[in-house]
Amino acid sequence: MTTQQGLTRRRFLAGTTLAAGGLMMSRTRAEATAAMPFAYRLGPADRYIDSQRGSKAFAYSEGQLHLSEDCGRTWPHRLAFADAKRITFSHILKNGNILFATGNQLFLSTDSLKSCRPITVRKPDGSALTPHTPQNAAHTGWYFHTLPGVVSWDVNGKEMMVWGNYCNVLGGATPVHIYYSTDSGQTVKIAYAFGQNPHFRDNGSPGGGKTGTLLGNPDCPVLCRHVHTVAYNPAENAFYACTGDLDRGAGHECHWLRGVYDEVKDAWQWKVLISTISNSRFKSGGITFAGGKLYWASDANGPLEGAAEHDRGIFCCDPADLTRPEKHTRLFNPQVESGIMHIQDGLIVAAHCAPASPLNTGLIVSTDMGQTWAQHDLKEFGKRSPARIHEKNSDGWLRMDLRSGWIQQAEVLFIKPK
């Protein structure tokens, strides 16, 4: 497959763009004029647009929740909500329900924000999941925060929501779970509960540590720091999940799992496909299935452990060949960590992890399903890591978070392919 490497730098929102040739990591850039393949704009300053679907958008501001039905032009629906600024996750369901979370608590609105109610998560045995009592009340844990924007799919004619929590970074130590809902958020259950990682105990700090309360499933031997992505493959009727990050002495934290849901029994069967080191293409995110192929982006880092370079890039393969690297095709190598990716209508958008990148706000873009590539630096936004890329709204705009550094919420960016 042919690839074309380019690096572009946006100087003004309505200005020209510059493309740099040569190795991406090089600080010396031979620049040439190039066209930006998308328009872009920030979200409004007075509210954070946290999710979108079709013509609807869900946002929050100080003490208020907001719902738009015309892609953010107007916001006729509002609900007072004291902890609005603590929202870490939201999703608009196909029927219009809005599921959202603040730290360790889920809420659901079924009436366009006339009201909302708390949702109690259920364990596989039907009992209630009781969030742990945090040592620091300011760090309750990111129980529901996730990195991908797409978290629901049509599964056998019914919308099914499945996602895993990206946690143990900010917000306090947290048990790691994969969650699911088959009834538009009215019932949320645990699909998989990871084991107790001794390196992320609740010690009152934002990310947890080696001392404090152990969290997680004591009966599960699979340890991780957090879940990077969960995605659905309709051809197999199966879900794939990948986790991070390192081997800190308690075993590998980087895994790929494959899960199959039995609707009749309301039960899951999960299999760990691979467990490996952090310098691996399997330390990844942005899992997407398109045209029968599996696509993902690698944010390999950590010790090289004898390798000449980090095993990075955007990869694809047949799903059955995931564990056989010789069967993988590396479509593009940005030479930096990139664990966020979205594919829609032949457009691939992936993102640089800002602390590891020479760019400020780096996007990796292919407009032809991986035949050619360019990298764009939206420099005016400063050091930002894009995350949570949502599907196009009815006006054709993709939505994504811009995270300061690598994970702290900052702004919202909309991009629209030209």
N, C-alpha and C positions, 0 to 999 in steps of 0.2 A: 504494500500500500504506500502511495506517495504521501509525503508530508512536506509542508512548507512552514518553516519557522520564521516568525516575525515578532517584533516587540514594539508595540505602539504606546505612545504617551500622550494623553489628552491634556492640552494646556488650558483651553477654555471650553465651557459647556457648548458654545455654538461655534467653536473655532476649528482649526485644522488638527490633524493627528499626525504623529511621527512614528515611523516604524524603524526598529533597530535590527540589524542583522548580526550574525555571529552567535557565539555562545551566550545563553541567557544570563549566566552568572558573571560574565565579563562586565567590568565597569567601563570599558571603552566601547562606545557605540557609534557605528557608522549609520547616520540617520537619513531616511528618505520619506517623502510624502506618501501617506497611505490613507485609505478611507476607513472610517470607523463603521463597522457593519451594524451598529445599533445606535439608537438615540437613548439618552438616559436622563434621569432627573431624581432628585431627592424627594422623600415624602414630606408632608407638611410639618412645620416646626411646632405646631401646637398639639399634636397627638402622634402616637407611635402606631402606625398601621402594622399590626402583628401578623395578619393572615388575610388571604383573599381566596375567592372562588367564584368563577363566572363574573357577575356584576356586583357581587357582595364583597365587602371589606370590613374586617373587625379591627378596631383600634382602641387604645386607652390613653387617658391623660390623667392628671392629678385628680383622684377621687371619682373618675367617670369612665364608663365603658361606652363605646360608640359603634354604631352599625350603619354602613352605607349600602344602598342598593343600586347605585349608579357609578360604581368604580371610584368612589371617593370624591365625587363632585359635591354631593350634599350628604349630611349626616343626620337624618331625621330621628333616628332611634338612639336613646341614651338611657343609661342606668347608673345610678349612684353606686359606687363600689369603693369602699375606703382603701382597699389594698391594690388598687388598679396598677400602681407603679411597681408592684412586686410580681406581676404576671411574667411567667417564664415560658409559656407554651399556650398555643391556641390552634384550633382547627374548625373550619366551617364544614359541616356535613352536607351531603347532597340534598337532604330534606330541609336544610336551613338551620338545623340545630348548631349551636356553638359550644364546643367543649374547650375549656381553658383552665389553666392552673396557676397557682401562686405557691411556689416552693413545694410544700408537701400536701397540698389540698387541690382537688379537682372540683370544677363547677360546670354546670350545664344550663344553658338557656334554650328553651324550646319555643319561645314566643317573641323572637326578634327583640330581645333585651327589655321586654316589659318586666321580666323577673329572671332570677337564676337560683339554682339550688345546689348544695354540695353533693358530690357523688362519692360514695364509699367504694373503694376498690375491693374486689373479692379475690381471695386465693383460689387455687384450683379445687380445693375441697369445699368451697362455698363460704368459708368463714371470712370475716372482715380483715383487711390489711390495716393494722393500726400503725401509723407512722411512729418512729422511735421518738422518745423525748430527748431533744437536743441538749447538749451541754451548754450551748450558747443560743439563746432564743433568737438571735439575729441570723443564725445559720441553721435553718431547719432542714436543709438538704434540697437539692434539685431532683425531686422524685419524678418529674414528668417532662422536663426540658429535653429537647431533642434537636439534632442538627439538620436533618433533611426537611424540606418543605412539604413533600408528598408523603402522606402517612395513611392514606386510605385508597382502596381499590375495589373494583367490581369483581367479586368472588362468587362464581356460580349464580349470577343474577342478583346478588345482594351486596351492598356496600359493606366493606369490612375495614376497620381501622386497626392497624398494628404498628407499634412504635416502641423504641427503647430509649432509656434515659441516658443522656450525656451528662455526667455528674462527677463529683469528687475533684472539682477544679475550683469552682466558686460556690457560694451558697451553703457550704457545710457538707460534711461526710454524708453519704447516701447509699442505701442498698441499691444494687443494680438489677433492673427488671426489664423484661419485654412485656408490654401490655397489649390487650386487644378489646375490641367492642364489635358486636355484630348487630346492635340495635340502635345505631345512631347516637352512641354515647350515653344512653340511659343506664346501661350496665357495662362496667369496665372491669376486666379480670386480668390476672397475671398469667401470661402464656409461658414464661420461663423466669425463674429466680436464680440468679448467679450466687456463687458461694461467698464466704466471709473472707475478704481480702485483708490480711493483717497490716497492710501498709496504708489502708484508708479507714482507720477507726475514727469514731467521733471523739475528737479531743477539743472541740470548740472552735477549731480553725476553719477557714473557708474551704480548704481542700481535704481536711482530715490528715491523719498521721499514724505513726507506729504505736501510739499509746491511746488509751481511751476505749470506748465501747465498740465491740465488734458488731458489724452490720451485715445482713445478708442471710442466705439460706445455709444453715449449718450442714445440711445433707447433700449439698451440691459441691463436687470437687472442681468445677470449672470456675476459675477466678478471672476477674477483669477489673479494670478501673471504671469503664463506662462502655456504653454501646455507641458505635459510630453511626450505623445505618441499619434499617430493616427495609427490604424490598420484596415485591411479589412477582413471581414468574407464572403467568397464566398457562403457559404451555405445560408446566409440570403440576400446576395447582399447588405450589410450594412457596414458602417464604425463606429468604436468605438474610442472615444478620452477620455483621462483622463488629468486632470489639477492639479496644486498645487497653494497654499500650506496650508495656515492657515486661521483662523478667527481672523482678526485684529480689529474687531469692525464694519466692513462694511458688514459682512456676510461671509458665507463659500466660500473659494477659491478652495476647493477640490471637483471636480465634475467628473462624468462619463457622457458622451453624446453619443447618437446613431444617426447617420445621414444616410439618404437615398437620393441618387442622382437620379434625373429624367433626363435622357439623352435627351429626346425629348424637354422638357421645359428648359433644362439647369438650373435647380433649385434644391435647397436642402430643405429637411425637417429634422430638428433636434429636439431631445427630450432629456432633462436632465433626466437621469435615477436615479441618486443619488447625493446628496450634503451632505458633512459630515465634521467631524473634522480631524485634522492632524494625530492623533493617530488612524489610521484606515487602514485596508488593501486596502481601496479604494484610499488612497494617494499612487499612484503606477505608474508603467511604464512597459515597455517591453511587452506590450500587443501582444499576438500571438495567432493565431487560427491554430490548428493542430488536425487532426483526429476527427473533429467535436467538439472538446473541446476548451474552452477559457482558456488561461494561462496568468498569470501576476505576477510581482514581486512587493512587497510592500516596500516602504521606509518610513513607519510610523514613526513619531517623534512628538515633541512637548509635551505639558503637558499630563500626564497619565489620568487626569480627572476621578480619581476613579478606573481606571483599574489597575490590578496587574502588567501588563507588556504591552509593545507596541505590537500592532497587526500586526506583521511582518511575512514574509515568502514568499515562492513561492506557488501560489495557482492555482487550476484549477476547472472548473465547466462547466456544459452545459451553453451556452450563455443565455438561457432563465432564468437561475437561478442566474444570476449575483447579483441581489439585495437581494438574500436570503442566508445569510452567513451560515445557517445551512446546505445548500446544497453544500458548498464549500469543497474541499479536500486540506488541506495544505500538499504539497508534501515535503517541507523542510523548516526549520527555521534557517537561519544563525545567528539570534539574533542581526543583525545590519541592517542598512538601505541599501536597494538594489533596485534601480529603473530602472536598465538597464538589458535587457535580450534578447537573440536571440535563436531561435529554428530552427534547420535544420538537416534533415536526422537522426532524433532520438537523436541528440546531443542538450543538453540545456546548454547554457553558460550565467551566470548572473554575476553581478559585485558588489563588495563592494563600498560604498561611503567612500573614504579614511579618511576624517576627523572624521568619526564616528566609524572607524574600528581599532582593535588592529593590523591588518595586514598593510603592506605597499601597495602592489598592489594585491588586493584580487579578485580571480575568484572563482565562484561557478559552479561546473561542474557535469552534469549527462550524461553519455554516453549511457544510456538505457532508455531514455524518462521518467526519474523520478523515476525509481525503486531503484537506489542507487545514492549516492551523495558523493562528496569530495570537499574540499575547498583548494585552492592553493594560496600561497603567492609568487609572483614574486618579492622577496625582493630587488633584486639588482637595481630595478628601483626607489626605494624610495616611498614616499607617492603619489600614483597615483590612480585616479578613472577612470576605463575604461568606454568608451561611444561610441556611433555610431558604433555598430558592423555591418559590412557589410557581405552579403552572401559570401560564398566561391567563389574565383576566379577559373579559369579553371585549375589551378594547385592545387586546394584544400585548399588554405589558407583563413581563415577568417581575415578581417582587422578591427581594432578598434583604436579609439583615446585613448591615455593616457593623462588624464587631471591632472595638478598639483593641489593639494588640491582637489577641487571638480568640477571645471568648466574651468580653464584656460588651453588652448591648450599647450601641452608639446611635447610628442613624438607620433609616430605611432607604434602599435604592430601588428604583424601577428602571428596567431596560426594555427596549422594544426593537426587535430586529427590523432593519430597513428593507 
